[in-house]
Amino acid sequence: MKRRGSFARSQRMTIINSILAMVALIVVLQIWLFSATVNSYLDGDTTIALPAALASLVCLGFNLGLLRYLSRVR
């Protein structure tokens, strides 16, 4: 008998691939955010540093949540 909440192998692979694609997309977003922030900072605009850092922390939270969920998919 199947455990409740368990996924078939093909379903697990789809979930894992989707989560990894989202993680990669968020990482690319963080790299873009970092480069845009450094560019603005070097141009003399220091007001963008704090909002960019907060946005990067939100992205980090999303990534950690997705990776935590990924470890539970079995």
C-alpha positions in Angstrom: 0.0 0.0 0.0 1.3 3.5 -0.9 2.0 5.9 1.8 -0.2 9.0 1.8 1.7 12.0 0.4 4.3 10.0 -1.5 4.8 10.7 -5.2 5.5 8.4 -8.1 9.0 8.5 -9.5 8.0 10.5 -12.5 6.2 13.0 -10.3 9.2 13.4 -8.0 11.5 14.1 -10.9 9.1 16.7 -12.3 8.9 18.4 -8.9 12.7 18.3 -8.4 13.4 19.7 -11.9 10.9 22.5 -11.4 12.3 23.4 -8.0 15.9 23.4 -9.3 14.8 25.6 -12.3 13.2 28.1 -9.9 16.3 28.1 -7.7 18.5 28.8 -10.7 16.2 31.6 -11.9 16.3 33.2 -8.4 20.1 33.0 -8.3 20.4 34.7 -11.7 18.0 37.4 -10.4 20.3 37.9 -7.4 23.4 38.2 -9.6 21.6 40.8 -11.7 20.5 42.6 -8.6 24.0 42.6 -7.2 25.6 43.9 -10.4 22.9 46.7 -10.8 23.4 47.7 -7.2 27.2 47.9 -7.5 26.8 49.9 -10.7 24.5 52.4 -9.0 26.7 52.6 -5.9 29.8 53.3 -8.0 27.8 56.1 -9.8 27.2 57.7 -6.4 23.7 56.5 -5.7 23.9 55.1 -2.2 20.2 55.0 -1.5 19.7 51.8 -3.5 22.0 49.6 -1.3 19.6 48.9 1.5 16.5 48.1 -0.6 18.7 45.8 -2.8 20.1 44.0 0.2 16.6 43.4 1.5 15.4 42.1 -1.9 18.4 39.8 -1.9 17.5 38.5 1.5 14.0 37.8 0.3 15.5 35.9 -2.6 17.7 34.0 -0.2 14.6 33.1 1.9 12.8 31.8 -1.2 15.8 29.7 -2.2 16.2 28.2 1.3 12.5 27.4 1.4 12.6 25.7 -1.9 15.7 23.7 -1.1 14.2 22.7 2.3 11.0 21.5 0.5 13.3 19.7 -2.0 14.9 17.7 0.8 11.4 16.5 1.9 10.3 15.2 -1.5 11.0 11.5 -1.3 
